[in-house]
Amino acid sequence: MKRLFTMIFLLSIGLMACEKQIENIIPVEVGGLPELQAKYKQQLVASTDGWVIDYVPVAGQGSIAIWLKFNADGTANIITDYNGFTSEQTNIRYRLGGVYAPELIFETYSAWHAIAENMGGAFEFTISFNTDGSASLKTINGTVKHTLKKATAASKADVIAKIAVVNLIENFNKNASGYFKNLMLTNISAFFELNPSARTIKLTWLDAGGNTVSEQFTYSNVANGIALNKPWKPLNLQVDVIKFGQASTNEMTITEAGNAGTGKIAVDHVPAFPYHGTADYFIQQNGAVRFYAYTLATGSDYYSPALEVEFQKLKSKFSGATTFLSQLYNHNGTAPNFTNSIQFRYVMPAGSTLHDGSSSGWIPYYYNLTKLDESHVVVTPTGTTNNLGTPFLADVNAFLSYIFPPEGVTIVPYGRAGALQRIRLVSRKDSKYYMMVTVSTPAGVYID
């Protein structure tokens, strides 16, 4: 019995301690929580010019500019510089709820929900008002406060200016047609990968020693540009803000980028700088083994959408072959008779053969290779094949004109398939034509 009494006593003390942790934020003069919620709604609605907030969903991310107008009927109008939600949203249901403290809750799917899905953050906040008339929003069970300020004509115009940047980038990305995304400035060139939904930009450049360096940044929109969350410091340069000018289909001018200079973002058919060593890897002029690489049956895995159309045209010429694969052989054979070729591996349907009576085999079409820089190779078909391939020579040359134009190809590292290197051959005439191959030999040599 004594033990039971002790346990009850300790439990009571624990409950009292818990009760002390609940902060009573309701002013005595208000009355109760429902009255405070009603008062807060009145204050939100009373700002006829609306409210603005620079919302950082998670620490370290870029900010989202949001303008809100709260209406007395429980709906809100929202404008944001978040990608996909730059047009004004209307009839967004909101309410003031909560059990222990007032909470601002956005009920209709809106930019708040999209931001929460893609960047973290929330669409339910505890809310309190500050002495300067602003309001503090805090994620439920969170600690970080976000400040909601009364809007002015100027602060709303600032949000709209940031939206113009989002639309500029979105239209540029949608219309650009090149494979390579290059940042070309007076004092440095780099590859860039922009993710507007996550507010990230990844930059890749060459350091003073010619080594490839990559770094990812978060960013916030500013008028006419973006501000990085930390300085980009390639070589002896520093870039904090990148300002944009006019955009065309494949180019957008850069009017300001720190002491890296001015220039452009170009979605181009050639890279910002060569990939180190990929041309030698492909040619294997002095290699101990041949370069042998292949595609497999699922064409969409190996050919760009544009090139797959041409590949299927070629395949149709081979009497309904059930298997039709591309294979590359460079520096193949024995000295001094090395050859370079693309060979088509074919298997015919049961009971069917090609014109020579064969049901399967390889058909070679030969080419010469010329290295122009570290990743630039000109592949020149010679027009020679064997007797089996002669009837298809014109069709093959038509296909090769897309992937092996006179301008050459860029040999691009493309990760690995298990322990095997993969590369892409990208046309430097029109980079919507490219093919990916898996490299069998040389084995264990990587160009990541």
N, C-alpha and C positions, 0 to 999 in steps of 0.2 A: 504494500500500500504506500509506504514511504517512497519507494522507487517510482510509482505511478505519479504521485504528487510532484516529485522533482521534475519528471518529464513534462508534465502539464505546465509547471512554472517556467521552465526553460523555453517551451514553445510560445508561451505568452510573451516573454521578453523578446523572442525573435520576431513575432508579429508586430510588436510595438516598434522595433527597430526598422522594420520594413515600412511601416506607416510614416515614419519620420522622413523617409527618402522621397516621398511624393510631395513635390513643391506645389503649394497653393498660389497660383499666379492670378487668381481672380480677385480684382480689387474689391474691397468691402463695399464701396459705394455702388458697384454695378449690380449686385444682387446675386447672380448665379451664372453658371456656364452658358445657358441658353441666351441670357441677356448679353453676355460678352460676345458670343458668336454673332448675334444680331448687330451689335455695335460695330464689330470689325467689318461686317459686310457693308454697313452704311459708309464706313470710312473708305473701303475699296471702291464703292460705286461713286462716291462724292468726287473723286479725281476725274474731272470731265475730259482731261487730256490723256487719261490712261496712266499706265505704269510701265517702267522699263527695268530690266534686270540683265546683268551680264552673268549668265549662269554657267558655272563650272561643275559639271555633273560629278566628277571624281577628281581629286587632287592630282595635279600634273597634266590635266587635259586642257585643250583650248576652250575658251569661253564661247557660249552661245548667246547672241544678242536677241532678246525677246521683248516685244511690246505687247501689253495686254490692256484691254478695256473691259472692265467688269460692269455688267448691266444689272439693273434691279430685278429683272425677271429670272435671275439665276443662270444666265448665259454670259459667255465672254467672247470677245474677238481677240485673235492672236495673230501676230506677225513675227516671224523669226528669220534669222539668217542660217537656219539649219537646212541642209540640202534636202529638197523634196517638200519643204514646208515654208516656202518663201512667199506664197500667195496668202492673202488674209483668210484665216479660218474664222467662220462665224458659227453661232449657235453651239458653242462648246459649253456643255453643262458643267457648272461648278457648284460647290456648296461649302458652307462652313459647318464642319462636324467636329467630332472628337468626344472623348469620354472624360479625360482629365484636364485637357487644355484645348483651346480652339485649333482646329485643323482646316487647312485649305485643301480641298480635294477636287481634282479635275476628273470628271466622270466620263466624258465623251473622249473617244480616241482622238488624240491631237499630237502636236509636235512634242509635248511633254512625254507622251508614251513612247514615241519613236526614239527620242533621245535616251530614255531609260532602257529601251531594248538594245540600242547600238553602242551606247557610251556609258551605261550605268545611270545613276541618278534616280529620280523618282517623279511621281505625279501626285503624291500626297505629302503635305508638309504641316508641321506645327507652325503657327503664325503668331507673331506678337508685334505690336507697334512701338516705335522708338520716339523719343522726345522731339526729334527733328522732323517727324511726319513720315519717315520711311517705315517700312515693315521688314522684319526679319523672318525668313523662311528657313526651317530646319527639317531635314529629312527625318521621318519618324524613326525614333531610336538612334538618330545620328547626333553629331556634335557640331558639324560645320554649318555656319549660318550664311545664307545668301540674302543679299540686300535688295529689296524691291523699292524702287524710288519713284516718286511722282514724275510723270513724263512732262516734257516741254516740247515745243515744236522742234527745237534743235536736237533733243535727244531722240525723238522719233525719226527725224531726218537722218541721224547717224545710223540707226538700225536699217533704214531703207538703203543708205549708201553701202552698207555691208552686204545687203541682199543683192545689190548690183554686182558685187564681186562674185558671189555664189553663182548667179546666173551666167556671168561671163565664163567662169570655169566650167560650169555644167554644159553650156552650149559648145565650148571649145572641145571638151572631151567627147561629146556626142558626135561632132562633125569631123573630127580629125581621123585620118585614115592610115597613118604610118605605123610601123611596128615599133620603132624606137621613140621613146619620150626623152628628149634632150633639153637640158638647160644650158644655153650657150651664152656665156657672159664674156665681157672684154678680157678678164684675167683668169677665167677658169671655165671648163666645161664639165658637165656631170649628167648622169642619168637621174631622172626623178620619177617617183611613183607616188601619185596623189590619191588619197582616200578621203573624199569629202565627208562621207558618212561617219567615219571615225575621227575626222579632223587630224589626220596624220600625213606627213610627207617624208618619204625616204629618199635620200640623196646618196649617190655613189660616184666617186671621183678617184683620180690618181694622185697619190702623194708625191713628194719630191723624189722619192726613190722609184717611182713607177709602179708602186703597189696599189692595188684596189682597196679603197676604204669606203665603208657604208655607214650611215648614221640615220636614225629615224627621229623625227621631231613631231611634236604636236603643234598646232597653230590655231590662231584666232583670226577672224576676218577683221580687217580695218578698211577704212575708205580707200578704194582703189588698189587693195592688195591684201597680203597676209603678214601677220607678225608671228615669228617663231617663238616657241616657249623658252628656247635657249639659243645663244648665238651659234651659227654655223661658222666654223673656223678652219676652212681648208687652206693648206699652205700657210701663208702669213696674212690671210684675209679674214674679214669678219662681216657676216651678214646677219642682221637682226630682223629686217623687214624687207619683203620683196613687193615692189609696186608694179602694177600692170598698166599697159597702155591699150592699144587697139588689138583686136583679134581677127584673124582670117581663118580659113578652113584648117590649116595645119600649123599656124604660127600665132603666137601671142607675144607682143613686145613687152620687154622689161624696162621700165623707165628708171628704176632704182633698185640696187641690191648691195648696199653698203659700199665698201671699197673694192668689191668684185667687179663693179662696173655695170653698164647697161647691156642689153642684148635681147634675147628672145627665149621663149619656150617653143620648141619645135617638135612636132610629131613627124618624124622623118623616116626615110627609107634607109638611112645609114646611121651608125651609132655616133654618140658624142665623142667617143674615143675608142680605139681598137681594143678588142679582148686579147690579152697577152697570150701568145703562144698557140692560139687555136688554128691558125693557118698551117703551121708546121705539123701540128698534131694531125690535121686532116690529110695533108699531102704525104707525110711520112717519107720524104725524099731520102733521108739518111737513117730511116728507121730500121730496126733489126727485124721487124715483122711488118706485114702488110696492114693497111688500114682496111678493116672489114666491118661494115655496119649494115643494119637491116631494118625493115619495117615488118609489121605483122598484119593480120587480116582486117582489123577494124580501121578502115581508112581515116575516119574522123579523129583517131588518136595520133595520126602521123602526118596528115596533110591539113594545111589551113583550109577553111571553107572554100575559098576561091580556087585553090589548087586541087582540092578533091574533085571538083566539077570536071576539071581537065583530066584528072587521073581516071575517073570513071569512063570518060569518053575513050581514053586509050584502052582500058580494060575491055570495053565492048567490042573492040576489033579482034579480040582473041577468042572468037567462037564460043563465048559463054564459059570461059575458064572458071573453075570453082575456086582455084587459088591463083592469085596474081599479086606478087609482092615485089617491092623494089629492094635491091641490095647494091651497096657501093663497095668497089674494090679498088684501092689506090696502092700504087707501088707493089703491084701483084705480079707474081711469077719469079723468075730468076734472072740475075744479071747476064748479059746486058739488055735483056728483053722484057723489062718491066712494063706493065700496062696499067692504065686507069680506065675504069668502066663503071657504068650502071648496068646491072643485070636484072632482068625480070624473071623471077621464078614463077613458073606456071604449072598447074595441074588441070588437066581437062576432065570433063564429066565422063563417067563410065561409058565406054563404047564410042567415045569421040576422040579425035586426034587433030593435031595441026596439019598443015599441008605436007609436011615431011613424014607423016605417019606416027609422030611421037605423041605420047599421052602426057608427058611431063618433061621438065628440063629447065635450062637457064638460057636466056637470050642476051648476049652482051652487046652494048653500044658504047664505043670507046670515045674518050675525050682526053684533052691535054689540060694540065693544071699550071697556072701562073700565080705566084704569090705577089700581091701588091703592098700589103702591110701585114701587121700581126694577126689580123683576122679577115682580111680581104683577099679572096681567091677568085680568079677568073677561070671558069670551067668552060672549055671550048670543045663542043662535040666535033669529032673528026669526020662523021658521016660513014664510019666503017662499022661493020657488024659481021656476022657469019651468014651462011646461006639460009639458015632458018629465020634470021632476023630481017633479011632484005625486003620481003613484002611489007613489013611494018615500019620501014625506016622513015617514011614521010610522017606517019602518025606519031612515032616516037619523037622525031625532031620537033614536031608541033608542041608536044608536051614539054620537052626540054627547054623550049624557048621561054616558057614561063618561069621555070625554076633556075635555069642556067643562062640568063641573058648576057649580052656582051659586057654589061656593066659589072658583072660578077655577083658573088654572094658574100654575105657575112657569116662566118662560122661562130655560132653563139652557143656557149655552154648552157645546158638545160637540165642540170641535176643528174640524178642517177636512177636506174632501174635495178634495184638490188645492189649488186657490186659492179654493175656496168654503167659506164658513162653514157649520157645522152647528149646529143647536140641538135641544134636547128640550123638548117641552111636557109638563109633569108635573102630573097632577091633584093639587090641594091637598085634595081630599076623600079620595082613596085613591090613593096614589102608585104602586101596582102598575100603574096605567094611565098609560102615557106613549107618546108618539110622537116619532120623530126625523125631521127634514126637512133637506134640503140647500137652502141659500139661494142663489138665482140673482141676485136684486137686493134691496137695493143691493149692487153688486159692489165688492170691495176694501175693505169696511168690516168690521172684525173686532171681536169681543167676547170674545176669549180670556181 
